[in-house]
Structures are given as C-alpha cells and as structure tokens.
Amino acid sequence: MMQDAAMVEMEKVSKWFGAFRALKDVDLVVRRGEKYVVCGPSGSGKSTLIRLINRLETHDAGRVRVNGVDLDDDLRKVDAVRREVGMVFQSFNLFPHLTVLENLTLGPVWARNMPLHEANALAMQLLERVRIPEQAAKYPARLSGGQQQRVAIARALCMKPQLMLFDEPTSALDPEMIREVLDVMVELAHEGMTMIVVTHEMGFARTVADRIVFMDSGEIVESAPPGQFFSSPGTERARIFLSRVLGH
Amino acid sequence: MAAAPKKGSDPIFEWIRAKLFPSPLSSVATVLILYLAWQAIPPFIDWAFLDAIWRAPDSAACRAAAGACWVFVTEKYRFILFGTYPYEEHWRPALAIFLLITLWAASLAPMFWRRWLPLMWLAGLAAIGVLMWGGIGGLSYVENERWGGLVLTLLLTTFGIGGAFPLAVLLALARRSRMPVLQGLAVGFIELVRGVPLISLLFMASVMLPLFLPAGVSIDKLLRAQIALILFAAAYLAEVVRGGLQVVPRGQYEAADALGLSYWRKTVLVILPQALKIAIPPLVNSFIGLFKDTSLVLIIGLFDLLSTVKIVLTDPVWSGFGVEAYLFASLVYFVFCYAMSRYSQRLEWRLARAEGARPR
C-alpha cells in the first residue's frame, strides 16, 4: 500500500483543560510503518497527544487527520477511525466480566461485524502470538499484570488495526513483567506495524523508534532519530530529562 | 455467672468465653440479651403452639383459650390468599401462583439463561391470563375486579419489576446523557416521582387520571394501579442503576470507545453488565420494597394479600383475632422476601467467584 502516506497528521493542534493549556500548537506527521516514541516529564501532554488520535480527547484548535479522515464531532468518522486504530492503556482496561477470549472477540464481532467463529480463530492466533493461548478461558482478574497487558495488546490487534497507540503500557507493571510486554511490542514493530508509544523505556526507544518526540509543557520541544536524540539532545530541557531517566 | 473458667482446656468453654464473654461490656450485653430472650420466647411458644387452638367448630373455643386461634387462619386462609375470586374456582389462581413462582425460580437459575427464556415467560403469562380471566376452554369468565390476595400481590410485583426495571435503566442512562433535553426530562421525572408518596401517585392514577381522559375512554383500575407502581419503582430503581453506572471505571468506557463500539453496544455489552452487578444488593432491596409496596393498592380498592386480611377481620364472628391473621400474612411476605434476599447473596457470590475476585 501507500508506504509513504501519512497515517497521522496534526497541524497547530491545541487543547485546553479549563484554563490549563495542555497542548500548544502541536505539529506532527507519522507515516505508515513508522514507529514514534513520545517521551517527556509527567504533565507534558504526551497522553493527551495520543488520546487525540482516536478522539478519547477532543482538540480545541487545529486539525487532526488520521488515516485520511479529519476528526470532528461526526461520530461516524470517529468510529471509522477508532476501528483502524488500536489502543493499549497504562491500566490495561480489560473487561472484567468477559473471559480473555471474549475480550478479544468483542470488538471484531460488534464493531466490525466479523462472524464469531472467524473472530475466535483470529483471537486464538493472536493469543499464541502474545504467548498466552492457555489463558483464553480465564477471566482477566486471574492473570498477572504482564499477562493482562499482553491480552490488551492482543485485543487491540484483533481489530486488525493500521495504527497502534500505546499509552505508557509498562508503567503499571512490576519490573519483572515489563520485559515480556516490551518483547511483544518489539516483535510487533519488526512486523511493520505503525506505532506511537508513550513510554519512559529508553532501551525500547533506542532499539525500535524511527523518531523520538520529546515533549514539555504541552509543546513538542524536540523530534529526532534516537541516535541523535540520545547522543546530542538539542535542548537543555531534553538533556535534563535524559539525565533523569537514564541516570538512575 | 459471667466469670470465665480458670482452666480453658474444654473447647466448648473456650468458645463460650471467646465469643460470648470476651470483655466485661460484652458479658453484660450477653446476659441482658439472654434475659430478654427468656422473657419473650417461652411465652410466645406457649401462645403460638402449646396453648393454641388448631381445630374447633367455631370461635367460642378460641375465646375461652389463652393461646393463638389458628382456627381463624385455617378457616379464612382461602379468602386471604385468593380474595373475592369465586370460591369453587380457587384452583385457577392457585395454579397461576404456582406457574408464576415456577417462572421466577427458573429465571433465577443460570442454566435457564437462554434465548428462549423470554418466550417461556410470554407463554407462562399467557397461560396465567387464561387461567385468571377464563372465558375460553370451558373456564368461566372472572373479571379482574374480583382478583385478589396473593395472586394479585405477585402479579403486581412481577409486572412492576418487569416494567420498572427497563424503564429505570433508560432513565439512568438518560440522566447521564450529554444531551441536555434528555437529561432534563430524566431528572425531572425522577425527582417528581420520588418527591411524592406512593399513596398520592396511586390516588392520582385512580381518581385524577380518569378526569383527564376523554369521555368514553376508561382504563381498568388494576392497570392504573400497575402503571402507578411501575412509575414509582422506576424512579427509585433509576437512581440505583445510576449508582452502579458511576462506579464503572472511566477506563472501561475508554476501552470500549477505542474499539469503535457504538454507544448502545458499548452500553449493553460492556457498561451495564458491570454496573448492574455492582448494583445487585440495592436492586434486590428495591425489588423487596416494591413487593411490599404493592400492599398500598388497598387504598384504591384493590384486594391484595394485606387487604384481604383486613377484610376477614371485619367478620364479627371472628373479630379480635387480628394478630393471628397478620402473622399469617407476614409469614407469606417473609417467605418471598427472604427468598429474594438469599438469592441475591448467592448471585453476588457466584459472579464474584466466576470472575476470580473475592466476594465482598
């Protein structure tokens, strides 16, 4: 397909929470197949930025174009974009009243009208891929955090998305479980998925990212390939941030 | 007498000391409660069983005895349970009660939670309608003015829950809606109905509603009472459902949104199952309340279980035995309410266990 076509385009996007300006004139273009890592201190607007892409937040000014669709209040456009964009949350947000398998098939069956047997087959295939097929019949509460997050990734993939958003996917995990989740994400990146990942995992950023976007106070301060970003950050703010994240 | 044994080797003594006399204050409470029980229970047993009259040709024997006069209840229980329904046709409401209880019992067992359950209800209610009204298949016609007693209480409750619960879910969703008109209507309805006593709603339904209807149009008295009960219960249930909706974490809405689910699919598949599960205890509480509130229909001239008791008490031959009749009615109410309460506890436990969380 159009390998160079833009998956996400943001132009002069601003967002206010009351009087607080969470995003200031943000410009960002992510092309198909690219992997972006978004980092920055807490409160810098990283989460808000990626939540605009599937319209979990609405922007107040500027333009957000995803997969060729300009996002506005039209719910049909919003749903059309959401079906193509998978999202993984910091707190997993699995549906506790459904089994792992049902968590995966809910979207394809009810938002994509996929026949159930087809959805089940796809779901099992994805559970194999995230290496927990034996948990299919269990409820999420019985799984460890790392397993739950892998189910959440599989749930998003089950919609056959063209873009995957990760909002601090390992921040709520115990240290020994971070690896298993990152491994799945690295594999996904190698398979060519377009990804935007908000994370503090700089090792992951170094190996996977095509570009690192550094944000502070609602602005994109710096956007550079990882080699350049880690060896010679262009701003003082990025230098301070890096020394804090890498220095411990 | 509250002194603990010096040697605690006997497990029974140990248990008594630990559970009944752990501290001076607890010991005083234990002794006080034992004393009150000693004062109350033996006399009650004497009255209700030992000195009670179970069989007698008339009320004279009862008046001579010191105990309860159960003859009154055995004499009048059919009127209490079936009201003014024709005496020789009492098997019809009896069968209807049996059918209704069977339907409820089946609906409560998860093994019957299938697609055909609503069909079973439709068939069951149709059969109950035929039994109660008659007029076909050789059954004589009985107008619903003559229905009464337990069957009326159960029917008012069944249709009350069946009508109020879906309405309540819609009201709760509307109240949380972002559309101001919808939200305003829901808030207005809920606050208006909650702001007046059920009695005044029943009066309005029975007295005022006909005034507003065009001449020649009349709605059956039973139906009017049923509608009033549904509206009243719906307002309360809506707040219970709203409470459940508020406890569902925002992340659940966002996860469903992120999958591109439409509003109704998100609501039915993701949000309501969780919200209603959280709301089971207060929901059942409201259902039990509704079951007992049906007794208020007596003020507009319908004869539910409690009204029939009031009527039998007006019989001069048996006047003065109100305690026995009310105890009997209370027992019937208690059996149903206790069953509902036990069921809700089991359901909560079952759902919690299935999902792997500890029951609260």
HADDOCK unambig.tbl for C-alpha pairs under 7 A between the chains (distance, minus, plus):
assign (segid A and resid 54 and name CA) (segid B and resid 258 and name CA) 6.76 0.50 0.50
assign (segid A and resid 56 and name CA) (segid B and resid 254 and name CA) 6.81 0.50 0.50
assign (segid A and resid 79 and name CA) (segid B and resid 260 and name CA) 4.78 0.50 0.50
assign (segid A and resid 82 and name CA) (segid B and resid 258 and name CA) 5.62 0.50 0.50
assign (segid A and resid 82 and name CA) (segid B and resid 259 and name CA) 6.03 0.50 0.50
assign (segid A and resid 82 and name CA) (segid B and resid 260 and name CA) 4.78 0.50 0.50
assign (segid A and resid 83 and name CA) (segid B and resid 259 and name CA) 5.89 0.50 0.50
assign (segid A and resid 83 and name CA) (segid B and resid 260 and name CA) 5.00 0.50 0.50
assign (segid A and resid 86 and name CA) (segid B and resid 258 and name CA) 6.81 0.50 0.50
assign (segid A and resid 87 and name CA) (segid B and resid 258 and name CA) 6.32 0.50 0.50
assign (segid A and resid 93 and name CA) (segid B and resid 251 and name CA) 5.53 0.50 0.50
assign (segid A and resid 93 and name CA) (segid B and resid 252 and name CA) 5.80 0.50 0.50
assign (segid A and resid 93 and name CA) (segid B and resid 255 and name CA) 6.11 0.50 0.50
assign (segid A and resid 95 and name CA) (segid B and resid 252 and name CA) 6.83 0.50 0.50
assign (segid A and resid 95 and name CA) (segid B and resid 270 and name CA) 6.98 0.50 0.50
assign (segid A and resid 96 and name CA) (segid B and resid 355 and name CA) 6.90 0.50 0.50
assign (segid A and resid 97 and name CA) (segid B and resid 274 and name CA) 6.80 0.50 0.50
assign (segid A and resid 97 and name CA) (segid B and resid 355 and name CA) 6.46 0.50 0.50
assign (segid A and resid 107 and name CA) (segid B and resid 259 and name CA) 5.59 0.50 0.50
assign (segid A and resid 107 and name CA) (segid B and resid 261 and name CA) 6.92 0.50 0.50
assign (segid A and resid 110 and name CA) (segid B and resid 261 and name CA) 6.77 0.50 0.50
assign (segid A and resid 111 and name CA) (segid B and resid 260 and name CA) 5.96 0.50 0.50
assign (segid A and resid 111 and name CA) (segid B and resid 261 and name CA) 5.17 0.50 0.50
assign (segid A and resid 139 and name CA) (segid B and resid 355 and name CA) 5.38 0.50 0.50
assign (segid A and resid 139 and name CA) (segid B and resid 356 and name CA) 6.74 0.50 0.50
assign (segid A and resid 141 and name CA) (segid B and resid 355 and name CA) 6.46 0.50 0.50
assign (segid A and resid 141 and name CA) (segid B and resid 356 and name CA) 5.66 0.50 0.50
assign (segid A and resid 141 and name CA) (segid B and resid 357 and name CA) 6.45 0.50 0.50
assign (segid A and resid 142 and name CA) (segid B and resid 356 and name CA) 5.73 0.50 0.50
